[in-house]
Each structure stands twice: as structure tokens, then as C-alpha cells.
Amino acid sequence: MSRYRFVNGQVVTPAATLTEATVTVDGGRIVGIDERTDDAETIDLGGGWIVPGFIDTQCNGGGGVLFNDSPTVEGIVAIAQAHRQFGTTAFLPTLISDTPDVIAEAMDAVDQAIDAGVPGILGIHVEGPVINTERKGIHDGGRVRPLDEELLALLATPRRGRVLVTLAPELVAFEDIRRLTAAGVIVSIGHTDADHDTAKAAFAAGVTGVTHLFNGMGPFRHRNPGATGAALDNQDVWCGVIVDGHHIHDATLRIALRARPLDRFMLVTDAMPCVGAETKDFMLQGRSITVRDGMCVGMDGTFAGSDLDMAGAVREVVSRAGLTVAQAATMASASPAAFLGLSRERGALAPGLRADWVWMTPDLHAAGTWIGGERAA
């Protein structure tokens, strides 16, 4: 059992934001948050914050590693280590549209990482290859394919962690969405040209997520709201947002956050190998990607993920949308935990949950990351 006494700052809990608190940890879980001071390691926050560990449901790479290129335990470990310094305590390694063989290899690697006890590996996000080529973005159109029986069986195979699949609902049968969700797969819509009614029907069929809202889908129009409008009108599905100052205009972000419950939005990075790496430019499936002014772009200017980390996403949403730190922390922790069905395990600083938290400076940079009550970065 260990105790941490946090002083001279603020500790964000579900019940309140505390100016001082002692967090007691046993077996990697929080067993108490109170005012005890005996046998506690005192940490002066210097006016900063303790917030729940960040959970990223869309992370393609980091530390110079792209998951598609290294669908191995070693690749997953490298990505996890790169993001840990920015407060990410749990994430889904994300595979951009690829062949069934690579998808199978990546899913096996995630199972192996979980079995090996690699901290914070919650499962896998398979983004594509069942997407609309009209909205494919940087995805390789040559790897786009239909949801045939082979791919369906692969995605529905039971796994050690969560399986999140992003697909275009206009290209699949709603019965197949129901088959995936019945197998425990979490389904999100993205890279889609679906109209409003199709997206709405997909939600009714079991889709519970929207991948990087506004990006990779048709724009909202007053007579043709499309998938974007269906997502904004729906009050239940979880929408991921990339708040880096490039993917979403500030006004658009503020309007979206006012349209739906805040706890149904998730901060995601859509991070590429450049995050946590000395060399920023990288290759993506044979194409050269340049990072400039915080943007990852292909030779034709198409966005290619982001150079964003989760601490940066928290800073940006506070600055650009005017949220409180506690509200931003909900979007970075509690909301993705709920989306993944893991609210009883993580996502908040509360007794019974995993002892994962981030120390943030007053200007919201990560100063320390704890996983299971142990300092990890």
C-alpha cells in the first residue's frame, strides 16, 4: 500500500476538484481519497493539477513507429512509451486501412501485448478498410475492401481486449453491424459519405461511435445534414474530436460541444510516428508525409493523422473551446472509458478504479504520469 499527498494544486475527482488530497493505492487501484497525511509521499504540484490518466482510442503511432509498419509487441511498446510522457495511460493501437493479413497480425500482437502485461493496452482500433473512397483521406485506396465473410469473421473473433472498428455504414448491411456488435465489437462510423438517414439507421443498428467528427465525412448542410448532422443530433453516441487547431475550426468545435452532452465527446490524437520522435517526417504506406506547423500532410496537402498528444489535446480544448480543466479531463478520460465499457476500471480518480493519473503543470503540460500507482513517466 502507498499514499501520495498532493498539495499546492488541484486534484480532479468525480465529486469535486480538491485543493489538497491524499490518494491511497493498493494493488494498483485507488482505495481511498481523503485528507490523511500519515506515511504519505508529499508532492508539491506547484499550482498544477492531478487529473485522471488519459485514454486515447485512436493512436496510429509514436516514437518514430507506425503501427501498420510494426504490428508487433515491440511496436506497441514503443508507441506506448512515446505517449506515456504526455499523460496517456491507456490506448488503442490503431491500424489504418490494410490487408486482412496485416489486420490479423496486428490483432494477434495486441493480444500478446495484453498477455505480456504491457501497461495500458486496452485492445485495438481497426480503422478501415471498409471505408468510402470518396472520403478516404490519406488511407490507401488500394487497400479499401468490402466487409466480406472473411473480414467479418476476422473482426468478430474473440480477443483479449476491446476491438473497435471504424467503417462506412453505407457500404455494409445493417445486419452485419448487428453481427459485429453481438460479437462484442464496438462499431464507429467514419470515412463515410452516408446521408443522414443511413447514419441514423446505423446508430439504431448498434453503432456507438463516430470517428474524428467532421473529418472524413460529408459536411453539415441545412438541407442535407449528412452523417455529421446525424452525429450532432444524436445525444448518445460518442464522438471523437481531434482538437489540434487544424482539423476543426474553433467556432465549429464550440458549436458541436454545445449541441450534445459534453461527456459524449472524446479527445483523440489520431497520432502518427512523429509524436515523441526527434525526426518528424515519416513514410505512410509508401507515401512521404511532412510535418509542418503541427500538421501531418501528404504531398498533395491531404491531412495524414496528427502530431498531437493527449496533454496537447487537453490544452487545446481548454484554450479553444473555453472548457474547464475538469471538463477537458472528462473528455480525455471518463468519456473514452465509458465508450469502451471500462468505466468500472478506469477513467476517473475514485476508489476502486485503477490508480492512473497525470500531473499537469499550471499551463497544462504533463509533468508526470502514474500507471497503477507507479510513476511511469
C-alpha positions in Angstrom: 0.0 0.0 0.0 1.3 3.5 -0.8 0.0 7.0 -0.2 0.5 10.2 -2.2 -0.2 13.5 -0.6 -0.9 16.2 -3.3 -0.6 19.8 -2.1 -0.4 23.3 -3.7 -2.6 22.5 -6.6 -5.9 20.9 -7.6 -7.0 17.2 -7.8 -9.9 16.5 -10.1 -12.3 13.8 -8.8 -15.8 13.0 -10.0 -17.3 14.6 -6.8 -15.3 17.7 -6.7 -12.0 19.4 -7.5 -9.9 19.3 -4.3 -7.1 21.7 -3.4 -5.4 19.0 -1.4 -5.8 15.3 -1.2 -4.1 12.0 -0.2 -4.6 9.2 -2.6 -4.1 5.7 -1.2 -3.2 2.9 -3.6 -3.2 -0.8 -3.1 -2.7 -3.4 -5.8 -2.6 -0.8 -8.5 -6.0 0.6 -7.5 -7.2 3.6 -5.6 -8.6 2.5 -2.2 -9.2 6.0 -0.8 -9.1 9.7 -1.4 -9.1 11.7 1.8 -7.1 14.1 3.9 -4.8 11.6 5.6 -1.1 12.6 5.9 0.5 9.7 7.7 3.1 7.8 5.7 2.3 9.7 2.6 4.7 10.9 -0.1 4.1 14.6 -0.4 4.1 16.0 -3.9 4.0 19.8 -4.4 2.0 20.4 -7.5 3.4 24.0 -7.9 -0.1 25.3 -8.8 -0.7 22.4 -11.2 -3.2 19.7 -11.5 -3.8 16.0 -10.9 -6.2 14.6 -13.4 -7.2 11.0 -14.4 -4.9 9.2 -16.8 -5.7 9.9 -20.5 -7.3 7.3 -22.7 -6.7 7.6 -26.4 -9.0 5.5 -28.6 -7.2 6.5 -31.9 -3.5 6.3 -31.9 -1.7 5.3 -35.0 1.9 5.6 -33.8 4.5 7.5 -31.8 8.2 7.5 -31.1 9.0 7.0 -34.7 6.9 3.9 -35.0 3.8 3.4 -37.2 1.6 0.5 -36.0 0.9 -0.5 -39.6 4.6 -0.9 -40.2 5.3 -2.6 -36.8 2.2 -4.7 -35.9 4.2 -6.4 -33.1 4.5 -6.3 -29.3 7.7 -4.3 -29.7 6.0 -1.8 -31.9 3.1 -1.4 -29.4 5.6 -0.9 -26.5 7.5 1.8 -28.4 4.2 3.7 -29.2 3.1 3.3 -25.6 6.3 4.7 -24.2 6.3 7.6 -26.6 2.8 8.7 -25.5 3.2 8.0 -21.8 5.3 11.1 -21.3 2.3 13.1 -22.5 -0.1 11.6 -19.9 -1.5 8.7 -21.9 -2.0 5.8 -19.5 -4.2 3.6 -21.8 -4.9 3.5 -25.5 -6.0 1.5 -28.6 -3.2 1.0 -31.1 -4.9 2.0 -34.3 -4.4 0.3 -37.7 -5.1 2.4 -40.8 -6.7 0.5 -43.7 -4.7 -2.5 -44.5 -4.9 -6.1 -45.8 -6.6 -8.9 -43.8 -3.2 -10.5 -43.2 -1.8 -7.3 -41.5 -5.1 -6.8 -39.6 -4.8 -10.4 -38.2 -1.1 -9.8 -37.3 -2.0 -6.6 -35.5 -4.8 -8.1 -33.6 -2.6 -11.0 -32.5 0.1 -8.6 -31.4 -2.3 -6.7 -29.2 -3.4 -10.0 -27.6 0.2 -10.8 -27.0 0.9 -7.4 -25.5 -2.0 -7.7 -23.1 -0.9 -11.2 -22.1 2.6 -9.9 -21.5 1.3 -7.2 -19.2 2.2 -4.2 -21.3 0.7 -1.3 -19.3 -2.3 0.4 -20.8 -3.1 -1.7 -23.8 -6.9 -1.9 -24.0 -7.4 -3.5 -27.3 -7.2 -2.4 -31.0 -8.8 0.1 -33.3 -9.2 -1.2 -36.8 -9.9 2.0 -38.9 -10.9 0.7 -42.3 -10.5 -0.9 -44.7 -14.3 -0.8 -45.1 -14.5 2.9 -46.0 -15.8 5.1 -48.7 -13.1 6.0 -51.2 -14.7 9.4 -51.7 -13.9 10.2 -48.0 -10.8 8.0 -47.6 -8.5 10.9 -46.8 -4.9 9.7 -46.6 -5.9 6.0 -46.5 -4.6 3.9 -49.4 -7.5 3.4 -51.8 -5.8 0.2 -53.0 -6.4 -1.4 -49.5 -10.1 -0.5 -49.3 -12.3 -3.5 -49.5 -15.8 -4.7 -48.7 -16.9 -6.3 -45.5 -17.0 -9.8 -46.9 -17.4 -13.0 -44.8 -13.6 -13.4 -44.4 -13.1 -10.0 -42.9 -16.3 -10.1 -40.9 -15.1 -13.4 -39.3 -11.7 -11.9 -38.5 -13.1 -8.8 -36.9 -15.6 -10.8 -34.8 -13.1 -13.3 -33.5 -12.9 -13.0 -29.6 -9.9 -11.1 -28.4 -8.1 -10.3 -25.2 -9.1 -6.6 -25.3 -11.6 -4.3 -26.9 -12.0 -4.3 -30.6 -13.1 -1.0 -32.2 -13.9 -1.0 -35.9 -14.4 2.2 -38.0 -16.4 1.6 -41.2 -18.6 3.5 -43.7 -22.2 2.4 -42.9 -23.5 3.0 -46.5 -21.2 0.1 -47.6 -22.4 -2.6 -45.2 -25.6 -4.4 -44.4 -27.1 -3.3 -41.1 -27.3 -7.0 -40.2 -23.5 -7.2 -40.4 -23.3 -4.3 -37.9 -25.6 -6.2 -35.6 -23.4 -9.3 -36.1 -20.3 -7.4 -35.1 -21.8 -5.8 -32.0 -23.3 -9.1 -31.0 -19.7 -10.5 -31.0 -18.6 -7.7 -28.7 -17.1 -5.4 -31.4 -17.5 -1.7 -30.8 -18.5 -0.1 -34.2 -17.9 3.5 -35.1 -18.7 5.3 -38.4 -16.0 7.2 -40.2 -14.5 7.9 -43.6 -18.1 7.9 -44.8 -20.3 9.6 -47.4 -23.5 8.3 -45.7 -26.6 10.5 -45.8 -28.4 11.5 -42.6 -30.9 8.6 -42.7 -28.3 6.0 -43.3 -26.1 7.2 -40.4 -29.2 7.4 -38.2 -30.1 3.8 -39.1 -26.6 2.7 -38.4 -26.9 4.1 -34.9 -30.1 2.2 -34.4 -28.4 -1.0 -35.6 -25.7 -0.7 -32.9 -23.1 1.8 -33.9 -22.0 3.7 -30.8 -19.1 5.9 -32.0 -18.1 8.5 -34.6 -14.5 8.6 -35.7 -12.9 12.1 -35.8 -16.2 14.0 -36.2 -16.3 16.4 -39.2 -13.2 14.8 -40.8 -13.6 12.0 -43.3 -17.3 12.7 -43.8 -19.6 14.9 -45.7 -20.1 18.5 -44.3 -23.2 19.5 -42.5 -25.7 21.4 -44.7 -29.0 22.8 -43.7 -31.0 20.7 -46.3 -28.5 17.8 -46.3 -27.2 17.3 -42.8 -25.4 14.0 -43.7 -23.6 11.8 -41.2 -22.2 14.9 -39.5 -25.7 16.2 -38.8 -26.9 12.7 -37.6 -24.0 12.6 -35.2 -24.7 16.1 -33.8 -28.4 15.4 -33.5 -27.8 12.1 -31.6 -27.4 12.5 -27.9 -26.0 9.1 -27.1 -23.1 8.0 -29.4 -19.6 9.0 -28.5 -17.8 11.4 -31.0 -14.0 11.6 -31.2 -12.6 15.0 -32.0 -9.1 16.0 -33.0 -8.5 19.3 -31.3 -5.2 20.5 -32.8 -6.3 23.8 -34.3 -6.2 22.3 -37.8 -8.8 19.5 -38.1 -11.7 21.6 -36.6 -12.2 25.3 -36.7 -12.6 26.8 -33.2 -16.2 28.0 -33.9 -17.2 24.6 -35.3 -15.8 22.9 -32.1 -17.7 25.2 -29.8 -21.0 24.8 -31.7 -20.6 21.0 -31.6 -19.8 20.9 -27.9 -23.0 22.9 -27.2 -25.1 20.7 -29.4 -24.6 17.4 -27.4 -23.8 16.2 -23.9 -20.1 17.1 -23.2 -19.5 13.6 -21.8 -20.3 12.1 -25.2 -17.2 13.7 -26.8 -13.8 12.1 -26.6 -10.4 13.8 -27.2 -8.4 11.7 -29.6 -4.9 12.3 -31.0 -5.0 10.4 -34.3 -1.3 10.5 -33.6 1.4 9.5 -36.1 5.0 8.3 -35.6 6.1 11.9 -35.2 4.7 12.3 -31.7 7.5 11.9 -29.2 10.1 11.5 -32.0 13.1 13.6 -32.9 12.5 13.1 -36.6 9.1 14.4 -37.6 8.7 13.5 -41.2 7.8 9.9 -41.9 6.5 7.4 -44.5 3.0 6.1 -44.7 2.4 3.1 -46.8 4.9 4.2 -49.4 4.0 7.9 -49.3 6.1 10.7 -47.8 4.4 12.6 -45.0 5.7 16.1 -44.0 5.0 17.6 -40.6 4.8 21.4 -40.7 3.2 23.8 -38.2 1.9 20.9 -36.3 0.1 19.4 -39.3 0.9 16.0 -40.9 0.3 16.3 -44.7 0.9 14.2 -47.8 2.5 15.6 -50.9 -1.0 16.8 -52.1 -1.8 18.5 -48.8 -4.1 15.8 -47.5 -4.1 15.5 -43.8 -2.4 12.4 -42.5 -3.3 12.0 -38.9 -1.8 14.4 -36.4 1.3 15.5 -34.5 -0.9 15.8 -31.4 -0.5 14.2 -27.9 -3.2 13.9 -25.3 -1.8 16.6 -23.0 -1.8 18.9 -26.0 -5.4 18.0 -26.8 -6.4 18.9 -23.2 -4.6 22.3 -23.5 -6.2 23.0 -26.9 -9.7 22.2 -25.9 -9.4 24.4 -22.8 -8.0 27.2 -24.8 -10.1 26.9 -28.0 -13.4 25.9 -26.5 -13.2 27.6 -23.1 -13.7 24.5 -21.1 -12.5 24.0 -17.6 -9.7 21.6 -16.9 -12.2 19.2 -15.2 -14.4 19.2 -18.3 -11.4 18.6 -20.6 -10.3 15.8 -18.3 -13.7 14.2 -18.7 -13.3 14.2 -22.5 -9.8 12.8 -22.2 -10.5 10.1 -19.6 -14.1 9.3 -18.4 -15.7 9.6 -21.8 -13.4 7.2 -23.7 -13.6 4.8 -20.7 -17.4 4.8 -20.9 -17.2 4.4 -24.7 -15.1 1.3 -24.3 -17.3 -0.1 -21.5 -14.5 0.3 -18.9 -16.0 2.9 -16.5 -15.7 0.4 -13.6 -12.0 0.0 -14.3 -10.6 3.4 -15.2 -11.3 7.0 -16.4 -11.6 8.8 -13.0 -9.9 9.3 -9.7 -12.2 7.3 -7.5 -11.9 4.4 -5.1 -12.0 1.0 -6.8 -10.6 2.3 -10.1 -7.1 1.9 -11.5 -4.6 4.3 -10.0 -3.8 6.0 -13.3 -3.3 9.8 -13.2 -1.3 12.7 -14.7 0.3 15.6 -13.0 -0.1 18.7 -15.2 1.7 22.0 -14.8 -0.3 25.2 -14.4 -0.1 25.7 -18.2 -1.3 22.1 -18.7 1.9 20.3 -19.8 2.4 16.8 -18.5 4.9 16.8 -15.6 4.4 13.1 -14.5 2.4 10.0 -15.4 1.4 7.2 -13.0 0.1 3.9 -14.1 -1.2 1.5 -11.4 0.1 3.9 -8.7 3.7 3.7 -10.1 5.4 6.6 -11.8 5.7 5.6 -15.4 7.0 8.8 -17.0 
